[in-house]
Amino acid sequence: MPKTQILLTGGAGYIGSHTIIELLHNGYEVISVDNYNNSSPKTYERICQITGDSIKHYDIDLCDLGLTKKVFDENAEIRGVIHFAALKSVPESVEKPVLYYRNNINSLLNILDCIRNYNIPNFIFSSSCSVYGNAGQLPVNEDTPIGIIESPYAYTKLLGERIIQDCAKVHSTIKALSLRYFNPVGAHSSGLNGELPTNRPNNLVPVITQTAIGKIKEMSVFGNDYKTRDGSCIRDYIHVSDIADAHVKALKYLLAEKQDSNYSLFNLGSGKGVSVLEAIQAFEKIAKLKLNYKIVPRRAGDVEAIYSDSTKAHKLLHWKPQHDIYSMMETAWEWEQHLAKNQ
Ligand SMILES: NC(=O)c1ccc[n+]([C@@H]2O[C@H](COP(=O)([O-])OP(=O)(O)OC[C@H]3O[C@@H](n4cnc5c(N)ncnc54)[C@H](O)[C@@H]3O)[C@@H](O)[C@H]2O)c1
């Protein structure tokens, strides 16, 4: 029987590459598109090392509609699209809003044009907990009212969700869902794949591991005067392999036509709030070393505290995270050490 063909955008990136691994393990055929804006084609070699499979991939900027159409012209059997491609740095989006709106919205519009014109039925969108802004009530579930959005990046996600919802309303062939990730961290259990930003990382865990390995001399903790238990921001960290697993489950849910409307959304988080200082302590315990960090003023765009209620994904997608904060730190650290030995 031929394998079900799935197109991933941003497949050379952090979450995309882990999802490719899970999709291959589950018997799907994967095609990836990326412009290596924040990644490298070497990702595909790592995927091959882990899975034994090589995958078809395109070096394309999805903001170019003509090139995007070409991918669909050349692959008539695509049954679903998982759209990861986006710029994702909150502070950079505050500094360069036009870049973020242009890249994240234009690429989404082009992909939506294609799934409509080429009759691709299933679509999954990478959204983010940043759409909740500073939520009044914690934990947040999918019905929590959207708060004040803190960054252009978060707006691209909220707007993206709205665009997809509007399209799914009028194009009845499209079944779409958005997954609002909380804070994906960690690396593949093989130690052979993990987060490898080409730009300086802004997310906490790569900053922690790069500080521990000596790539960053001293890391900054942005603010210790928030109204939280230790003054630092609180986030809901979730292992990247759990996020990847959720995509496979969400895809199966769509392919089996279990979604009773054309559009829905799901939170993907661990449900546990961990402060920046607690995350640092968890890492220090796992790695058995002291991190060099300093407290600096708050950073624009950061929300004070957020963690999820992911009951909907547990019930409908039959998804439950398997990794705790120590496993997240351990795998991230193994990956950083692997990089140090192999670069
Ligand atoms: N990592 C997180 O903390 C997090 C949290 C919530 C949501 N998300 C979302 O999940 C998705 C994947 O995130 P990630 O952490 O894997 O990021 P990433 O930067 O590692 O991967 C994104 C990939 O998209 C590619 N890309 C960007 N713009 C492109 C374009 N115009 N054409 C082709 N390729 C393009 C990049 O080169 C990169 O490989 C993004 O949409 C991000 O906004 C990430």
The ligand as an SDF file (V2000), in Angstrom:
LIG
                    3D

 44 48  0  0  0  0  0  0  0  0999 V2000
   10.0680   26.7980   19.5460 N   0  0  0  0  0  0  0  0  0  0  0  0
    9.1420   27.4310   20.2290 C   0  0  0  0  0  0  0  0  0  0  0  0
    9.3640   27.8430   21.3580 O   0  0  0  0  0  0  0  0  0  0  0  0
    7.7630   27.6440   19.6440 C   0  0  0  0  0  0  0  0  0  0  0  0
    6.6820   27.9160   20.5030 C   0  0  0  0  0  0  0  0  0  0  0  0
    5.4230   28.1150   19.9560 C   0  0  0  0  0  0  0  0  0  0  0  0
    5.2390   28.0560   18.5840 C   0  0  0  0  0  0  0  0  0  0  0  0
    6.3140   27.8180   17.7830 N   0  0  0  0  0  0  0  0  0  0  0  0
    6.1100   27.7900   16.3280 C   0  0  0  0  0  0  0  0  0  0  0  0
    6.4560   26.5000   15.8550 O   0  0  0  0  0  0  0  0  0  0  0  0
    6.9920   26.5940   14.5370 C   0  0  0  0  0  0  0  0  0  0  0  0
    8.3220   25.8840   14.4790 C   0  0  0  0  0  0  0  0  0  0  0  0
    9.1940   26.4680   15.4380 O   0  0  0  0  0  0  0  0  0  0  0  0
   10.6930   25.9790   15.6300 P   0  0  0  0  0  0  0  0  0  0  0  0
   11.0340   26.1790   17.0540 O   0  0  0  0  0  0  0  0  0  0  0  0
   10.8730   24.6610   15.0000 O   0  0  0  0  0  0  0  0  0  0  0  0
   11.4450   27.1080   14.7960 O   0  0  0  0  0  0  0  0  0  0  0  0
   12.6810   26.9650   13.8040 P   0  0  0  0  0  0  0  0  0  0  0  0
   13.1600   28.3400   13.5200 O   0  0  0  0  0  0  0  0  0  0  0  0
   13.6510   25.9700   14.3160 O   0  0  0  0  0  0  0  0  0  0  0  0
   11.9690   26.3430   12.5230 O   0  0  0  0  0  0  0  0  0  0  0  0
   11.2180   27.1220   11.6140 C   0  0  0  0  0  0  0  0  0  0  0  0
   11.7380   26.7920   10.2340 C   0  0  0  0  0  0  0  0  0  0  0  0
   11.0010   27.5490    9.2800 O   0  0  0  0  0  0  0  0  0  0  0  0
   11.9170   27.9950    8.2990 C   0  0  0  0  0  0  0  0  0  0  0  0
   11.3280   29.1660    7.6570 N   0  0  0  0  0  0  0  0  0  0  0  0
   11.0180   30.3660    8.2130 C   0  0  0  0  0  0  0  0  0  0  0  0
   10.4820   31.1880    7.2950 N   0  0  0  0  0  0  0  0  0  0  0  0
   10.4500   30.4870    6.1200 C   0  0  0  0  0  0  0  0  0  0  0  0
    9.9950   30.7830    4.8020 C   0  0  0  0  0  0  0  0  0  0  0  0
    9.5010   31.9890    4.4740 N   0  0  0  0  0  0  0  0  0  0  0  0
   10.1050   29.8210    3.8410 N   0  0  0  0  0  0  0  0  0  0  0  0
   10.6240   28.5980    4.1390 C   0  0  0  0  0  0  0  0  0  0  0  0
   11.0550   28.2620    5.3650 N   0  0  0  0  0  0  0  0  0  0  0  0
   10.9720   29.1930    6.3490 C   0  0  0  0  0  0  0  0  0  0  0  0
   13.2120   28.2830    9.0580 C   0  0  0  0  0  0  0  0  0  0  0  0
   14.3620   28.2580    8.2470 O   0  0  0  0  0  0  0  0  0  0  0  0
   13.2220   27.1540   10.0670 C   0  0  0  0  0  0  0  0  0  0  0  0
   13.9160   26.0120    9.6150 O   0  0  0  0  0  0  0  0  0  0  0  0
    7.0620   28.0850   14.2220 C   0  0  0  0  0  0  0  0  0  0  0  0
    5.8980   28.4300   13.4970 O   0  0  0  0  0  0  0  0  0  0  0  0
    7.0350   28.7330   15.5840 C   0  0  0  0  0  0  0  0  0  0  0  0
    6.5000   30.0230   15.5360 O   0  0  0  0  0  0  0  0  0  0  0  0
    7.5660   27.5870   18.2810 C   0  0  0  0  0  0  0  0  0  0  0  0
  1  2  1  0
  2  3  2  0
  2  4  1  0
  4  5  1  0
  4 44  2  0
  5  6  2  0
  6  7  1  0
  7  8  2  0
  8  9  1  0
  8 44  1  0
  9 10  1  0
  9 42  1  0
 10 11  1  0
 11 12  1  0
 11 40  1  0
 12 13  1  0
 13 14  1  0
 14 15  2  0
 14 16  1  0
 14 17  1  0
 17 18  1  0
 18 19  2  0
 18 20  1  0
 18 21  1  0
 21 22  1  0
 22 23  1  0
 23 24  1  0
 23 38  1  0
 24 25  1  0
 25 26  1  0
 25 36  1  0
 26 27  1  0
 26 35  1  0
 27 28  2  0
 28 29  1  0
 29 30  1  0
 29 35  2  0
 30 31  1  0
 30 32  2  0
 32 33  1  0
 33 34  2  0
 34 35  1  0
 36 37  1  0
 36 38  1  0
 38 39  1  0
 40 41  1  0
 40 42  1  0
 42 43  1  0
M  CHG  2   8   1  16  -1
M  END
$$$$
